[in-house]
Amino acid sequence: MIAATLSLPVSGCGSASGDGLNRKAVSGRVTVDGTPLAKGVIAFEPAEGSSGGVPAGGVVIDGAYSIDATSGPTPGKYKVSIRSAPTVASPAEKAAPGAPPRRTKGEADSIPAKYNTASELTAEVAASGATSADFALVTK
């Protein structure tokens, strides 16, 4: 079962990013079979058929993620993908600072494809305030 919980606290409008886009902060929790995801990444991509959305992403650590308004998505509907951190880092490929290491070729993600490469997860980023979106992933 896929669960996404959205709540919308009230805060000011405008662009905190300085790029003229109405970016919003997004944060929440990610659990896998009831346990917080130790390390991973989360990405928000504009949903098919939506217009004007801006992709954004962040790092999940101990089940929590937070994308601030300076780099967050703009209001709208998003397809969400979540990947776990690899168990073995590839020394040949370095990840961006703060991001989990990249997988070695052929290393499978411990999170099923229905949550990443073939994601069924969605979220709506509100036009006002910050968005909280929690994802309870089930692998069993």
C-alpha positions in Angstrom: 0.0 0.0 0.0 1.3 3.5 -0.8 0.6 6.3 1.6 1.3 10.0 1.0 0.2 12.4 3.6 0.1 16.1 2.8 -0.4 19.0 5.2 -0.1 22.6 4.4 1.2 25.0 7.0 0.6 28.7 6.3 3.5 31.0 5.5 4.3 33.9 3.1 4.3 33.9 -0.7 7.0 34.9 -3.1 10.2 33.5 -4.3 12.9 32.7 -1.7 15.2 31.4 -4.4 15.8 34.7 -6.2 15.1 33.1 -9.6 11.6 34.6 -9.9 9.9 31.2 -9.5 7.4 30.6 -6.7 9.4 27.7 -5.2 8.1 26.1 -2.0 9.6 24.2 0.8 8.8 20.5 1.0 9.6 18.1 3.9 8.5 14.9 5.3 9.3 11.3 6.4 10.0 8.1 4.4 9.5 4.7 5.9 10.1 1.3 4.4 8.0 -1.5 5.9 7.5 0.8 8.9 11.2 1.6 9.5 12.7 5.0 8.6 14.8 4.9 5.4 18.4 5.1 6.7 19.8 7.0 3.6 18.5 7.7 0.2 17.3 10.4 -2.2 13.9 11.8 -3.1 13.0 13.5 -6.3 9.9 15.5 -7.3 9.3 15.6 -11.1 6.4 17.4 -12.7 3.5 15.0 -13.2 2.6 14.0 -16.8 0.2 16.5 -18.2 1.0 19.2 -15.6 2.6 22.5 -16.8 5.0 24.9 -15.2 6.3 22.5 -12.5 10.0 22.7 -11.6 11.8 19.5 -10.5 13.5 19.3 -7.1 15.1 16.8 -4.9 16.8 16.1 -1.6 18.5 13.6 0.6 16.7 11.3 3.0 18.6 10.6 6.3 17.1 8.6 9.1 13.7 8.8 7.4 13.6 12.6 7.1 14.0 14.9 4.1 13.7 18.6 3.8 14.0 20.7 0.6 14.0 24.4 1.3 12.2 27.1 -0.7 15.4 28.2 -2.4 15.7 25.0 -4.3 12.2 23.5 -3.9 9.6 22.7 -6.5 7.0 25.2 -7.7 3.3 24.6 -6.9 1.6 21.7 -8.8 1.3 18.0 -9.1 4.5 15.9 -9.0 5.6 12.3 -9.5 7.8 11.3 -6.6 10.6 8.8 -6.7 12.6 7.5 -3.8 15.9 5.5 -3.9 17.9 4.0 -1.2 21.6 4.6 -0.8 23.8 1.9 -2.2 25.5 -0.6 0.1 28.8 -0.2 -1.6 30.1 3.1 -3.0 31.9 3.2 -6.3 35.2 4.9 -5.8 35.3 5.8 -9.5 32.2 7.9 -9.3 31.8 10.5 -6.6 28.4 11.7 -5.5 27.5 15.4 -5.0 28.2 16.7 -1.5 25.5 15.6 0.9 24.1 13.0 -1.5 24.5 9.3 -1.0 27.1 7.5 -3.0 26.2 6.2 -6.5 25.5 2.6 -7.1 28.0 0.4 -8.8 26.9 -0.9 -12.2 24.5 -3.8 -11.7 23.8 -3.1 -8.1 20.0 -3.2 -7.5 18.1 -0.7 -5.3 16.6 -2.2 -2.2 13.5 -0.1 -2.8 11.1 -1.6 -5.4 10.8 0.1 -8.9 7.2 1.1 -8.2 8.7 3.8 -5.9 11.5 5.0 -8.2 12.0 4.0 -11.9 8.3 3.1 -12.3 7.1 5.3 -9.5 3.4 5.3 -8.5 4.0 8.0 -5.8 2.5 11.5 -6.2 2.4 14.7 -4.2 0.8 18.1 -4.7 2.9 21.1 -3.8 0.6 23.8 -2.5 0.5 27.4 -3.9 0.8 28.9 -0.4 3.0 27.8 2.5 5.2 24.8 2.8 4.2 21.2 2.0 4.6 18.2 4.2 4.6 14.9 2.3 5.2 11.5 4.1 5.7 8.3 2.2 5.2 4.8 3.7 6.8 2.3 1.3 5.9 -1.4 1.5 8.2 -4.0 0.1 6.7 -7.2 1.7 
